[in-house]
Amino acid sequence: MDEKSKLIMEVAQTCFNTQGIKYTSIDEIVKECKISKSTFYKYFSTKENLVSEIISYSNEKFLKYTTDIDIDKKLNNRDKLKKKIIFILNYIKTNFFFNTQILNEFPEINGKSRKKIKNSIRANVLQAYYVSLIDVYGKKIENSVWEVIFILDSLVHEFSLINRLNDEDSKEELVETFILRTIDIYIENLKKIKPIIDKSIFYSYKEVDEKSSYKLLEVRFLEVVGKIKIIIDKIENKKLKEAILKVEEQAISKLYNSLIMDAMLAYLEKENVIKEDICLLNNLKIKLEEENLNDTNE
């Protein structure tokens, strides 16, 4: 996805939020983007196609951001959960009108039913909560994780409603502190009560895969590898190209803890232009190894 298509999607979503999908013409989007109509149609065949791509792009950005939070070694697990809470609150704010319009105006988009689209968007949010709650509270909530998610999600949506009605964002520290304090109090009392809410209460629960955090990490790992390959192609270094291709081969074979993987990453890390991206790969690699170990122990 190049910068031009991203620009069109971001401008279009702003127009849709302001005027509504139904009342925003392609001519208006083209004018706001300062591009020709032929350029628009180079990327998007119809308005429906544009909406479909915006949904995909939004989901992609959501998953990328939450995965990057999960692998950030500078943050402890509780701070990662705090960061996700604020991110999801802002995500709801940014996408509320757009998502509502989609669900009201399109029975299906590019062959996908309205229900399928709705479930997919919702599942991403639930998945983000699930991963961090397990990381923070572990075995304390293994039998009640979905009840905790229900409490967390309800509080995030309540703050979202308050912010909309007040036309002003609540202070992040207030949101984080209140939500986590409420969850802590609930978990402290878990010994005295039996959970009554399970996964099935969520309309998108069939879309949520408790094991999918591993898949997301794998996808993110290969995305970063792809970015590094583009950089290496530009500097035309044969040895670096061979090294990153070996890393890619090991990743495709799921050999994240192999000696070859370690050696190639150590070699690549010496190159300043890709040092930051290699650091990201190492963080992803550690998380993948942890997830794999957890699955083995289970």
C-alpha positions in Angstrom: 0.0 0.0 0.0 1.6 3.3 -1.1 1.4 6.8 0.4 -1.1 8.0 -2.2 -3.7 5.3 -1.4 -3.2 6.0 2.3 -3.8 9.7 1.7 -7.0 9.1 -0.2 -8.3 6.7 2.5 -7.5 9.1 5.4 -9.0 12.1 3.6 -12.1 10.1 2.6 -12.7 8.9 6.2 -12.5 12.5 7.4 -15.1 13.5 4.8 -17.3 10.5 5.7 -17.1 11.4 9.4 -18.1 15.0 8.7 -20.7 14.7 5.9 -21.6 11.0 6.0 -20.7 8.3 3.4 -24.0 8.8 1.5 -23.5 12.5 1.0 -19.8 12.5 0.2 -19.0 12.3 -3.5 -15.9 11.0 -5.1 -15.5 14.5 -6.6 -15.2 16.0 -3.1 -12.6 13.4 -2.0 -10.6 14.1 -5.2 -10.7 17.8 -4.5 -9.6 17.5 -0.9 -6.8 15.2 -1.9 -5.7 17.5 -4.7 -5.5 14.6 -7.2 -7.2 13.8 -10.5 -10.2 11.6 -10.8 -8.1 9.1 -12.9 -5.7 8.9 -10.0 -8.5 8.0 -7.6 -9.8 5.2 -10.0 -6.3 3.9 -10.2 -6.6 2.8 -6.6 -10.3 2.4 -6.0 -12.9 1.3 -8.5 -16.0 2.5 -6.6 -16.9 4.2 -3.3 -17.9 0.8 -1.9 -14.4 -0.5 -2.8 -12.9 2.6 -1.0 -14.9 1.9 2.1 -13.8 -1.8 2.1 -10.2 -0.8 1.8 -10.5 1.8 4.6 -11.9 -1.0 6.9 -8.9 -3.2 6.0 -6.4 -0.4 6.4 -8.0 0.5 9.8 -7.8 -3.1 11.0 -4.2 -3.4 9.8 -3.2 -0.2 11.7 -5.1 -1.4 14.8 -3.3 -4.8 14.9 0.1 -3.3 14.1 -0.2 -0.8 16.9 -1.5 -3.2 19.6 1.2 -5.8 18.6 3.9 -3.1 18.9 2.6 -2.4 22.4 2.8 -6.1 23.2 6.5 -6.3 22.2 7.7 -3.0 23.7 10.4 -4.0 26.2 10.4 -0.5 27.8 6.9 -1.1 29.2 5.8 -3.5 31.9 2.6 -5.5 31.3 0.5 -3.2 33.4 1.7 -0.2 31.4 1.0 -2.0 28.2 -2.6 -2.6 29.3 -2.9 1.1 30.2 -1.6 2.1 26.7 -4.1 -0.2 25.0 -7.0 1.2 27.0 -6.2 4.8 25.9 -5.5 3.6 22.3 -8.8 1.8 22.1 -10.7 4.8 23.6 -9.2 7.0 20.9 -9.9 4.4 18.2 -13.6 4.4 19.2 -13.6 8.2 19.0 -12.0 8.3 15.6 -14.0 5.5 14.0 -17.4 5.8 15.8 -19.3 7.7 13.1 -17.6 5.9 10.2 -18.3 2.4 11.6 -21.9 3.4 12.5 -22.5 4.6 8.9 -21.1 1.4 7.4 -23.3 -0.8 9.5 -26.4 1.3 8.8 -25.9 1.9 5.0 -24.3 -1.2 3.6 -25.9 -4.7 4.0 -22.6 -6.0 2.7 -19.3 -4.7 1.3 -17.4 -6.5 -1.4 -19.2 -9.7 -0.6 -18.7 -9.5 3.2 -21.9 -9.3 5.2 -22.5 -6.4 7.6 -22.4 -8.9 10.5 -19.0 -10.3 9.4 -17.5 -6.8 9.2 -18.9 -5.8 12.6 -17.6 -9.0 14.2 -14.2 -8.5 12.7 -13.8 -5.0 14.0 -15.1 -6.0 17.4 -12.9 -9.1 17.6 -9.7 -7.0 17.2 -10.6 -5.0 20.3 -11.5 -8.1 22.4 -8.3 -9.8 21.3 -6.2 -6.8 22.4 -7.9 -6.8 25.8 -7.5 -10.6 26.2 -3.7 -10.7 25.5 -2.9 -7.9 28.0 -5.2 -9.1 30.8 -3.6 -12.6 30.7 -0.2 -11.0 30.7 -1.0 -8.8 33.7 -3.2 -11.1 35.9 -2.3 -14.6 34.6 -3.8 -17.6 36.5 -5.8 -15.3 38.8 -8.3 -14.7 36.0 -8.0 -17.9 33.9 -11.6 -18.9 34.7 -13.0 -15.4 34.6 -11.1 -13.5 31.8 -14.2 -12.9 29.7 -16.0 -11.4 32.7 -13.0 -9.1 33.3 -13.1 -8.2 29.6 -16.8 -7.3 29.9 -16.0 -5.0 32.8 -13.1 -3.4 31.0 -14.9 -2.9 27.7 -18.0 -1.5 29.4 -15.9 1.1 31.3 -14.0 2.1 28.1 -17.3 2.6 26.3 -18.7 4.6 29.2 -15.8 7.0 29.1 -16.2 7.2 25.3 -19.9 8.2 25.8 -18.9 10.7 28.5 -16.3 12.3 26.2 -18.8 12.5 23.3 -21.5 14.1 25.5 -19.0 16.6 27.1 -17.3 17.2 23.8 -14.1 16.9 25.7 -11.6 14.0 26.4 -11.2 12.7 29.9 -7.7 12.9 31.3 -5.8 9.8 30.4 -4.5 9.3 33.9 -8.0 9.4 35.3 -9.3 6.8 32.7 -6.3 4.4 33.3 -6.4 4.7 37.1 -10.2 4.3 37.5 -10.5 1.3 35.1 -7.5 -0.6 36.5 -8.6 0.1 40.1 -12.0 -1.3 39.3 -10.5 -4.4 37.7 -8.1 -4.9 40.6 -11.0 -4.7 43.1 -13.0 -7.2 41.1 -10.1 -9.7 40.9 -9.4 -9.3 44.6 -12.9 -10.5 45.3 -12.8 -13.4 42.8 -12.3 -15.9 45.6 -15.7 -15.0 47.0 -17.7 -15.1 43.8 -18.3 -17.3 40.8 -18.1 -15.7 37.3 -21.4 -15.6 35.5 -20.3 -14.1 32.2 -18.4 -16.1 29.6 -17.1 -15.7 26.1 -20.5 -16.3 24.4 -22.0 -13.0 25.7 -19.9 -11.2 23.1 -21.5 -11.2 19.6 -18.1 -11.5 18.0 -16.8 -14.2 20.3 -16.5 -16.8 17.5 -14.0 -14.5 15.8 -11.7 -14.3 18.8 -8.9 -16.8 18.9 -7.1 -17.0 22.2 -4.0 -18.3 20.4 -4.1 -15.7 17.6 -1.6 -13.4 19.4 1.1 -15.8 18.1 -0.2 -15.4 14.5 -0.3 -11.6 14.8 3.3 -11.6 16.0 4.3 -13.8 13.0 2.6 -11.5 10.6 4.3 -8.5 12.2 7.7 -10.2 12.1 7.4 -10.8 8.3 6.2 -7.2 7.8 9.3 -5.8 9.4 11.5 -8.3 7.4 9.8 -6.9 4.2 10.6 -3.3 5.3 14.2 -4.2 5.9 14.5 -6.0 2.5 13.4 -2.7 0.8 16.0 -0.7 2.7 18.7 -3.2 1.9 17.7 -3.2 -1.8 18.2 0.6 -1.8 21.8 0.4 -0.4 22.6 -2.6 -2.7 24.5 -4.7 -0.1 24.7 -8.3 -1.2 25.8 -9.8 2.1 23.0 -7.9 4.0 20.5 -9.2 1.4 21.6 -12.8 1.9 21.4 -12.4 5.7 17.8 -11.0 5.7 16.7 -13.7 3.3 18.0 -16.3 5.7 16.1 -14.6 8.5 12.9 -14.7 6.4 13.5 -18.4 5.6 13.8 -19.2 9.3 10.7 -17.2 10.2 8.6 -19.0 7.5 9.8 -22.3 9.0 8.9 -21.0 12.5 12.5 -21.5 13.6 12.7 -18.3 15.7 15.2 -19.7 18.3 17.6 -21.2 15.7 21.3 -20.5 15.7 21.0 -19.3 12.1 18.3 -16.7 13.1 20.4 -15.5 16.0 23.6 -15.2 14.0 21.9 -13.4 11.1 20.2 -10.9 13.4 23.4 -10.2 15.2 25.1 -9.6 11.9 22.4 -7.3 10.5 22.2 -5.3 13.8 25.7 -3.9 13.0 24.3 -1.9 10.1 23.1 1.5 11.5 20.5 2.2 8.8 18.5 -1.0 9.9 19.5 -1.2 13.5 16.2 0.1 14.9 14.2 -2.4 12.7 16.5 -5.3 13.8 15.9 -4.3 17.4 12.2 -4.6 16.7 12.7 -8.1 15.1 14.6 -9.2 18.2 11.7 -8.0 20.4 9.2 -9.9 18.2 11.4 -13.0 18.3 11.5 -13.0 22.1 7.8 -12.6 22.3 7.3 -15.4 19.7 9.6 -17.7 21.7 7.6 -16.9 24.9 4.2 -17.6 23.2 5.6 -20.9 21.8 6.9 -21.9 25.3 3.5 -21.1 26.9 1.7 -23.2 24.3 4.1 -26.1 24.9 3.6 -25.9 28.7 -0.2 -26.0 28.2 
